Amino acid sequence: MIDVSAAVKSAEELDKAVGIIATVVGKLKSKPDLAAQKLGQALGEVTKTLHVVDNAASEFLSLGIDEDALAKNSKLLLEIDGGGLAAEVERGRGHCHIIDQIYLKYLDKWFESVFNTDEYVSVKKVFQELGNADGRLFRDLEEVAFTLQREASVVLDFVVKGEESNARTRVLAAFPALRPLRTTMSKTMQALYSMQREFVEITSAV
């Protein structure tokens, strides 16, 4: 079984951070500001990372779940083995420095004017964490693509040897490890998409 425990932990931390923002975002409606659009942009960087990592896991698992997928989608297997999936994640993931810049320029003063002291400190801490996410949280999630690339190399060796059954078994062996990761990321993305709708409402009220 593959080890994505670090990614699971980072996904859970991101989910907790997003959850903290979700509990207070309704208060921002009391003082609507165009900065809501920038808030959506900042959190969109988190969504980007979660989306590309989830898509990477989905593509890899599809090779074992779909009947005869290894034979029909040999090009996909070759792409993953060759680093295509890792490159896709790198291109599509979010960037924490964008979150940090948006927070300092557009959000900090707005939050301070709306939230009480405890809420403001809590949300500020969250954005400080997200602003440094490239250093660990995003990196741990991005590492999933490299893990799948290594797995694809093993699977490809089985395919080349004509051992398609072993190849399919190897792909499916990753499912138990990837399931909790994908479940957490899906939960976080749903929360982010829900907040995005609120940001549109706040911006429209200005």
FENJO-V966567 format. One record per run of one state. SS is the DSSP state (hx for helix, st for strand, lp for the rest). FROM is the first residue (numbers start at 1). LEN is the number of residues. If there is no record, write none. Layout:
BEGIN
SS,FROM,LEN / SS,FROM,LEN
END
This chain:
BEGIN
lp,1,4 / hx,5,27 / lp,32,3 / hx,35,31 / lp,66,3 / hx,69,4 / lp,73,1 / hx,74,8 / lp,82,2 / hx,84,9 / lp,93,3 / hx,96,19 / lp,115,2 / hx,117,15 / lp,132,1 / hx,133,3 / lp,136,1 / hx,137,24 / lp,161,3 / hx,164,9 / lp,173,2 / hx,175,30 / lp,205,2
END
